[in-house]
Amino acid sequence: MIPRLKPPLGLHELLAAWSLLPRHSVARFEAAFAERMGQQHAVAFPYGRTGLVALLKALGLHGKEIICPAYTCVVVPHAIVTSGNTPVFVDSESGGFNMDLGAAQAAVTDNTAAVIATSIFGYPVDLDALAAFQAAHPQVTVIQDCAHSFDAAWQGRPVQREGMAAIFGLNVSKLLCSIFGGMVSLDDKKLHEKLLQEREAMLSGPGLGKGLRRLAYVNAAWPAFWGPVYGLVNRLERSGRLNRHVQYYDEARIDMPADYLVAMTQVEARVGLANLKRYPRTLRLRQEAAAHYFDHLESRPECVLPPQVQGATYSHFTVLVDEREVLLEAALDRGVQLGQLIEYNIPEMSAYGSGPADVFPRSAGYSRRSVNLPVWGGEQVAAKVLKRLEDLLPVR
Ligand SMILES: Cc1ncc(COP(=O)(O)O)c(C=O)c1O
């Protein structure tokens, strides 16, 4: 079975998790992360969403409108609500998955305090359009959501650096992984101090229990993604028996994980530190896989290829198909698990008022038609995927 994702974790990360001696691993991870992202500071959190809640609080925002994409990970508006603010959704841009920044301008009101510019699937936010937004609305704080992009670059400019701060998620599905975890990177000294204070006030210490659970997790993650074992895991997943463990949202509820206020563990930080060294290779594999798909697939109305963009990190390679369920099932029968992230249009979810699909037509369309091809294994795995699926995808 070729899994839809495989965490970028290897022997180094496993050894790092077990090397119990190094101290201050969280602070060292923060420093190394900030340096890698070309920023003055980075602050670690148990999840990216916790970082967003803390950041909005550190910015002093409460009872405000925060503009965010309709087509993003649902935990983002959940974090906005948790921070005491209101998400205002904006549709995707024409021909791309990122938020339409022109429409975002139209959504600004007297109560708008921030905009979350997301580089979804690793596609860099159009920084020129974002600069136009800022020029028109200088009172609105720009927060970059780099959970999928890490250091994706718009025409050579890394996106994470153009805004007040950037948030990152570091779970096993991301380009950079610390088992779980999140990071906020920023340059502003005062905001950094406020963010540290906010973290101190919000989070409790992780304790030994959480550290041991994370250690167990990283040990289990290793064999779990090995082909034959993953085949078994996938059979359990298809039978619905793993739903409780793999479903990260409930359509009807705005909630956060039980441990979202428990600080990042030293184990996670050590894994993250080791994983930072692997990042160039992780990125190269994804970009090579994407290049292979672009070279060997043809865009057709029933299977539309994503845009090819310089500087994209391709956390996902997302095609739009007419018969998603049929394709997913047929691919599984051929030993390939395809992903379906993001398979919802947030304003349509009952937690956000079950709005009609036609208000955000692009987001609604993507949510129904998107399928992700595996990118974790570079060109080699991409070639295998296309070989197995040549009768299902428009292979040249
Ligand atoms: C686009 C996006 N933003 C933010 C996050 C938040 O990250 P976390 O899951 O660590 O809270 C995610 C999570 O997957 C995401 O996909």
The ligand as an SDF file (V2000), in Angstrom:
LIG
                    3D

 16 16  0  0  0  0  0  0  0  0999 V2000
   -3.7480   25.4810    6.9250 C   0  0  0  0  0  0  0  0  0  0  0  0
   -3.5550   25.1040    8.3770 C   0  0  0  0  0  0  0  0  0  0  0  0
   -3.4070   26.0820    9.2820 N   0  0  0  0  0  0  0  0  0  0  0  0
   -3.2250   25.8170   10.5870 C   0  0  0  0  0  0  0  0  0  0  0  0
   -3.1890   24.5330   11.0610 C   0  0  0  0  0  0  0  0  0  0  0  0
   -3.0450   24.3260   12.5380 C   0  0  0  0  0  0  0  0  0  0  0  0
   -2.1260   23.3770   12.9220 O   0  0  0  0  0  0  0  0  0  0  0  0
   -2.3860   22.4110   14.1760 P   0  0  0  0  0  0  0  0  0  0  0  0
   -3.0600   21.1760   13.6620 O   0  0  0  0  0  0  0  0  0  0  0  0
   -0.9940   22.1330   14.6570 O   0  0  0  0  0  0  0  0  0  0  0  0
   -3.2030   23.1310   15.1550 O   0  0  0  0  0  0  0  0  0  0  0  0
   -3.3410   23.4720   10.1640 C   0  0  0  0  0  0  0  0  0  0  0  0
   -3.3310   22.0930   10.6500 C   0  0  0  0  0  0  0  0  0  0  0  0
   -3.2640   21.1030   10.1080 O   0  0  0  0  0  0  0  0  0  0  0  0
   -3.5230   23.7600    8.7730 C   0  0  0  0  0  0  0  0  0  0  0  0
   -3.6810   22.7860    7.8710 O   0  0  0  0  0  0  0  0  0  0  0  0
  1  2  1  0
  2  3  1  0
  2 15  2  0
  3  4  2  0
  4  5  1  0
  5  6  1  0
  5 12  2  0
  6  7  1  0
  7  8  1  0
  8  9  2  0
  8 10  1  0
  8 11  1  0
 12 13  1  0
 12 15  1  0
 13 14  2  0
 15 16  1  0
M  END
$$$$
